[in-house]
Amino acid sequence: MSGLLRRHRDFRLLWCAETAGKFGAAVSTVTLPLIAVTTLHSSPFAVGLLSACGWLPWLLIGLPAGAWVDRLRRRPLMLVGAAVPLVLFATVPVAARAGWLGLGPLSAVALLAGAAAVIFQTAYSAYLPTLLAPADRSEGNALLHGSASAAQLSGQASGGLIAQLAGAANGLLGNAGAFLVALLCLLRIRHREAHPRTRGDAPRTLTAEIAEGVRLVAGDRWFRTLTLFGATSNLALMGYQSLVTVFLVREAGLAPGTVGALLALAGTGGIAGALVVRQTAARIGTARAMLLFELAVPTTALLIPLAAPGPGALLFVAGSFGVSAGVVAGNILKVGFQQGYCPPPLLGRLIASSAFLNYGTLPLGALLGGALGSALGVRPAMWIMTAGVPLAALVLLCSPVRTVRDLPTRPTGAEPAAQPVAGSP
């Protein structure tokens, strides 16, 4: 067991809660599209629309979520973020048995669960630095992202297997159970953060605090670069991922259980990325490591559309493995940079403002993938969207990331937008 997990009880509980939540979310990435494909017989566009609903809340409430997180204690917000999907996913099998399940109710579940995920992820990302000392954050980030990848692959395998054995709708019971575990772990955390201090003599409006976070991202060249890259990359990633279930079932002729198993195998790339990223960054520098993991490694995405029935399905695994490794390693580098470079009072708004664009393109990518799949066919759409994955990293090549060995660890005089603006403590 890692030293941090062994000696830090509250981090261990947070790690368990985050891992359980990621497992539940991974189950839904398989079971929700399978319900649409196998039970409701939906079109590729409808499946893409369902995927979009899960990410649309980042566009709807992503910016105010950052201000809420900076105003309130983070742990209660995480409890809400775990309790809401627990209730939502438990209702789907009941609705299916009663004959009430359709694309509309399923989309509503995805939308509300996505809103809960916005609150949870923003609060958890801002809560972690209050729980760990600066020297422990690199290890903590690597552990959390590595376990998230492991939870994703096991959740996808479990979701596909449950869907094949017990029906796709019943697969969501795995989600409910996972979020119950997350809720119980969060309740046992002893650490109580202080209530955020009121900044200034007069209360500040929500709009003013949101604008402060937006100015921080837009005005700092490092935050701006990473946010634009994340938005472009996620558009391509979700564009092909929204079609993966349709592609593997209808083009590659695979059973639901096999789909889950292949997604799980592909997800092991995330674990590999988490295991090697710290050593790689120490050896070649954090900026160069970001270029390696975000540009070079994800070129394997071009293998994905070549997948075919039989042994040809392994091309999907190989391509997705590289994409997963690159994404997880890049996220670890990005999170560590944000936690060290951003002023702590603005961290919640930085995370939310970046995520507004980063995750805001996910529903657009899902809709684009679904539209291309319906208009051109699933395989041509997969070619177009997977090609966008390595091409997105051209944003990094045209930025300051290309010119330095390491990402900066603190703002300098040349980065005034990274400092707290007027009214901050």
Buried (B, 14 or more C-beta within 10 A) or exposed (E): EBEBBEEBEBBBBBBBBBBBBBBBBBBBBBBBBBBBBBBBEBBBBBBBBBBBBBBBBBBBBBBBBBBBBBBBBBBEBBBEBBBBBBEBBBBBBEBBEEEEBEBEBBBEBBBBBBBBBBBBBBBBBBBBBBBBEEEBBBBBBBBBBBBBBBBBBBBBBBBBBBBBEEBBBBBBBBBBBBBBBBBBBBEEBEBEEEEBEEBEEEEBEEEEBBBBBBBBBEBBBBBBBBBBBBBBBBBBBBBBBBBBBBBBBBBBEBEBBBBBBBBBBBBBBBBBBBBBBBEBBEEBBBBBBBBBBBBEBBBBBBBBBBBBEEEEBBBBBBBBBBBBBBBBBBBBBBBBBBBBBBBEBBBBBBBBBBBBBBBBBBBBBBBBBBBBBBEEEBBEBBBBBBBBBBBBBEBBEEBBBBEEEBBBEEBEEEBEBBBBBEEEE
